[in-house]
Amino acid sequence: MKELPNPTFPISQIALPRGSLHQSPQIQVSTSGTKDSKSPIKVTWAKHQDEIREAQKLRYEVFAKEMGARLPATIAGHDIDLFDDYCEHLLVRDGESNTVIGTYRVLTPVQAKRVGGTYTDTEFDLTRLRFMRERMVELGRSCVHPEHRHGGVILALWGALFEFMSRNQLDTMIGCASIPMLHNGIVSGDAAASMWKQLSMSHLASIEFHVRPRLPLPIEELDSDLPVEPPALIKGYLRLGAKILGAPAWDPDFNTADLPMLMQVKDLPMRYRKHFVGA
């Protein structure tokens, strides 16, 4: 079993090996009393390659089998891309079976320099965000097992992420929030276009933060007046103070419309700040 370098504080220089930031110890969270809860859950950061493989396997189950994404066949039954080796991988495990039931990956500023950018850079021109790069992390590949999509798992993931940000003196998170290109059983971009129209009127960032999609979703050719609700994850981000940075890009491999989103710790509403960062 190959052990990954153990991240330690302070932030490493760019020449140092992978694993540049301090991670908190394992956290056990009880979900008793929450809807659909069955057992306590454990929140950890991957320490070994085989733990990352567990996350990649869950991602494959959700993205390929459930959502129909076309993924590279690097290892059968796993979602793997070039950014994985540079990311820290957050895992939520079922307290009884120890199975990985939720995951996020986090690309830190140092690691983004090593790999040459972020995944979000491949979908959007982030030139206007260049002044934020030194304190900006990218969140990605978020997924939860369908049998565990209750508030406890999501809150556990977010709690660990905000603790990670606080411990390492980072203040900005970016990422692509996906909208499935499926509405009423039909593949189209109408739902995504409608969500963009709604959210751009209420949650659009100020112009100095706007970014441009490299492969834009053709909004003008779609019906943008459908009465649709954003996915739960996007609604959750918005409740945490996140802003949308511009029009969606089309991801043909995942068959989704991706919204560029930015969340700053300073914008976290007080009710969540007390829960996540103890302020």
Summary of the structure (lengths in Angstrom):
residues: 279
radius of gyration: 18.2
end to end distance: 39.6
largest distance: 52.5
contacts: 877
relative contact order: 0.14
helix: 35%
strand: 24%
